[in-house]
Amino acid sequence: TGSFNFRFQLAAPKSIPEAAVLQLEVYLDEHWPEVEAEPNFCERQKRAKQVRNISIGPGANWTEWSQGTLSQNIRPHIWYFVISDCQQALANFTHRLKFEFHAQQPNGSEFSVEMRGMLLANVLFLASFVVFLHWFTKRTLAFGKSAGYVHPVIWTLAAGMITQFVAQTMHTIHLLAYKYDGDGLKACEVLSEILFMLAQVIQTSLLILIALGYTLLQSKIGELDLMIPMCFMIGVIHIMLVGFGKIKDDASYKYHENEGVIGWILLSLRLGLYGWFLWAVQSSAREGGFKIANFLRQFRIAGSLYFLAFPAIFLVTQLFAQYLQHSVMTIGQMVMQTGFNLWLSSLFLTRGEYFKAQILRIFIGSVSKLSETRNAELAVLCSGSITWCRGAVLEPALVGVNMFAAMLLDAELKFCECALRSRKLV
């Protein structure tokens, strides 16, 4: 048996001629669809599990605290609380009421049933994130030391992860505070949602940039500089959606943060970005060579899983009971972000297909800058001396990419020989 306490205050107008008696009606989630379907508001009261009279006014003072209990035996339920004035105690114009509501579970917990276990899940996720960031930092430092510098792509990835980490930390702090007072830290909650959205915008923008050919077809942003204001606009839209969603936090239909119209807008945005991603991958694959096209095929599959993860989680969540939807949505997004972070880290910090495709661009660019005399000399000597080939190819390249190319050529010596011979130099 859970308990609840409540009180009301007349906010506008500041006073009424005499005290008015309103009704507080309590409905069970099983009956709520029927209640909403009833066009006559006063007829809805017949389906209420409890009806309590509340006296407000004539001044703007708070009413005394009222107490009540609710119980269920078969499964957890969501209860709906409604204020009505079917006795027409108030005059026929708009009145605004403020309320304070405090409910506790039978064991004294401040968390509602849909939040059950969320504190533990968030603490474990935050702890695993700390371990992951430690590994990521060590790998980045080692990679930067071997390559001579840290590529902007890795800096961007790090920015997204740090943003996500701060968001997760603030959300966990909010839940810890909520555990003790049932209210939490609203500022931490709102900022965590904004930062979480921004982290996703950073990561999706990074995927689209790479799909458009950045680091694969060109070393600098160049014509892709239009991406920066577009990503900024996308970020602003996501922040606005978070703000609109917080306004509807107490809506009766909202069982998780992305419920309702906000969730469908986010789903549409994600599908729109996914369409852009697919177009970018296809365009870059046509322009790049076989090696780049091979990488882009794998990149498209992994990127598709990320872009479609949120729509899939959002739609699957609708299949669960209302009191389970928040857990499914939250844990689903945690798993999505964890998998995506691990994939991107392995993509950028290991000598995988992305590494080879990137160095292929550097290699081809370096060879094309050699003089005809050096090309002829290189073609003759490369077939007999792979070691000399490595040094000759690296000579005209920038110092920052020399170690990059050397590492690739260690694994791609046959490609070096074949690529040079294909130039048909004499």
C-alpha positions, -999 to +999 in steps of 0.1 A: +000+000+000+015+033-011+007+067+005+003+102-009-001+137+004-013+168-015-024+204-010-036+232-034-034+269-037-056+294-057-031+311-080-054+332-101-075+350-093-060+358-059-093+356-042-129+344-047-161+355-030-163+323-009-146+290-004-153+265-032-154+227-028-137+208-057-133+171-062-100+151-064-107+120-085-083+090-086-083+066-116-066+033-123-045+030-154-068+001-167-098+025-167-080+056-180-086+050-217-123+047-210-122+078-189-106+099-216-131+085-242-161+097-221-172+131-237-191+141-206-165+152-180-188+148-150-198+112-161-161+102-158-164+103-120-183+071-120-151+052-129-130+068-102-115+046-075-115+075-050-132+109-049-122+134-023-136+169-016-111+198-014-120+232-001-100+261-016-102+299-011-115+324-005-079+337-003-047+325-020-034+305+010-023+269+007-048+243+019-039+219+046-021+188+037-044+159+029-033+122+031-044+091+013-034+055+004-035+034-027-031-004-030-029-031-056-024-068-055-019-083-090+007-060-107+021-025-104-003+002-116-001+039-127-027+061-109-041+093-124-052+122-102-078+147-116-094+179-102-130+186-113-157+211-105-188+193-115-208+210-088-199+243-103-186+258-071-164+282-091-176+311-113-176+305-150-142+319-159-106+305-159-091+297-125-055+286-120-045+262-092-011+253-079-005+220-063+021+200-043+020+163-045+041+138-026+038+100-030+058+071-016+060+034-023+050+009+005+088+006+013+091+043+016+109+048-017+105+081-035+108+065-069+076+057-089+072+022-102+085+031-137+117+045-121+123+013-101+160+002-105+169+033-125+193+047-099+213+015-098+213+012-136+226+048-140+253+044-113+265+012-130+265+029-164+284+059-151+310+036-135+315+017-167+317+050-186+346+061-163+364+029-171+358+033-208+370+069-208+402+058-190+408+033-217+399+058-245+423+084-230+452+059-229+445+048-265+443+083-277+476+093-260+493+062-274+479+068-309+489+105-308+524+096-297+529+071-325+513+093-352+528+126-341+494+143-336+458+136-327+434+140-357+405+164-354+381+134-359+394+119-326+391+153-309+355+155-321+347+120-309+363+129-275+341+160-273+310+140-279+319+114-253+329+140-226+295+158-233+277+125-228+297+117-196+288+151-181+252+145-190+253+111-174+270+124-143+244+152-138+215+128-143+229+104-117+233+133-093+196+142-099+185+107-092+206+106-060+189+138-048+155+124-059+161+093-037+161+115-006+135+142-012+113+130-041+121+161-061+157+159-072+177+187-088+156+201-117+186+221-132+207+189-133+179+170-149+173+196-177+210+202-184+216+164-185+189+160-212+202+189-232+238+177-231+227+141-239+210+155-270+241+175-280+263+145-276+241+126-301+241+156-325+280+157-323+282+120-331+257+119-359+274+150-375+307+132-373+292+102-391+278+123-418+311+143-422+330+111-428+303+098-451+307+130-471+344+122-476+362+140-449+395+122-442+387+098-470+386+120-501+400+153-486+421+161-456+404+194-447+368+205-444+369+225-475+336+226-493+321+207-463+323+239-442+285+242-447+281+213-424+291+234-394+261+258-395+238+229-404+250+209-374+245+240-352+209+243-364+202+207-358+216+211-323+194+241-316+163+222-328+171+193-305+176+217-275+142+233-283+126+199-284+140+191-249+126+224-236+091+217-251+093+182-237+100+194-201+070+217-203+048+186-207+066+166-180+034+161-160+012+152-189-010+121-183+002+105-216+040+109-209+056+077-196+092+085-207+112+116-218+105+111-255+068+104-253+042+120-275+048+145-303+083+152-292+093+116-297+078+114-332+096+146-342+129+132-329+122+100-348+115+119-380+147+140-376+168+108-371+153+092-402+160+124-421+196+124-410+198+087-419+187+095-454+214+122-457+240+097-444+230+071-470+232+097-498+266+108-486+280+073-484+268+065-519+283+097-533+317+091-516+318+055-527+313+066-564+341+091-561+366+070-541+385+039-552+379+003-544+396+004-510+375+034-499+343+018-513+351-014-493+354+006-461+322+026-469+302-005-472+311-016-437+307+020-425+272+022-440+261-009-421+274+002-387+261+038-393+227+024-402+225+005-370+232+037-350+208+059-370+180+033-368+186+024-331+166+053-317+135+047-340+136+010-332+139+016-294+111+042-296+087+019-315+095-012-295+089+007-262+053+013-273+047-025-271+054-026-233+031-017-204+031+019-194+050+013-162+078-005-181+083+020-209+106+044-191+130+015-182+130+000-217+136+034-233+164+045-209+183+012-208+179+008-246+195+042-251+223+033-227+231+001-246+229+021-279+254+047-268+277+022-252+278+001-284+283+032-306+311+046-284+330+013-285+325+010-323+337+046-330+367+042-307+378+010-324+372+026-358+395+056-351+420+042-327+430+009-344+446+001-377+413-011-392+396-004-425+391+033-417+428+037-410+437+020-442+412+040-463+425+072-447+462+065-454+453+054-489+443+090-496+476+102-481+496+076-500+480+085-534+484+122-527+521+118-518+529+097-549+511+122-572+534+150-560+566+132-570+584+143-601+584+122-632+621+114-626+614+103-591+584+083-603+605+064-628+632+058-602+606+047-576+589+023-601+622+006-608+633+003-572+600-004-555+598-039-571+631-048-555+631-029-523+599-024-503+619-007-476+632+020-500+596+023-514+584+032-480+610+059-475+604+073-511+567+076-506+570+093-473+596+118-484+572+144-499+545+139-473+539+162-443+558+152-412+525+147-393+514+119-417+548+101-422+543+078-392+507+072-403+517+061-437+546+040-423+522+020-401+498+014-430+525+003-454+538-022-428+505-040-434+500-030-471+534-036-487+519-055-516+495-026-523+525-003-524+541-023-551+509-028-571+499+008-569+532+021-582+534-004-611+498+005-621+511+040-630+530+024-660+561+046-655+592+041-676 
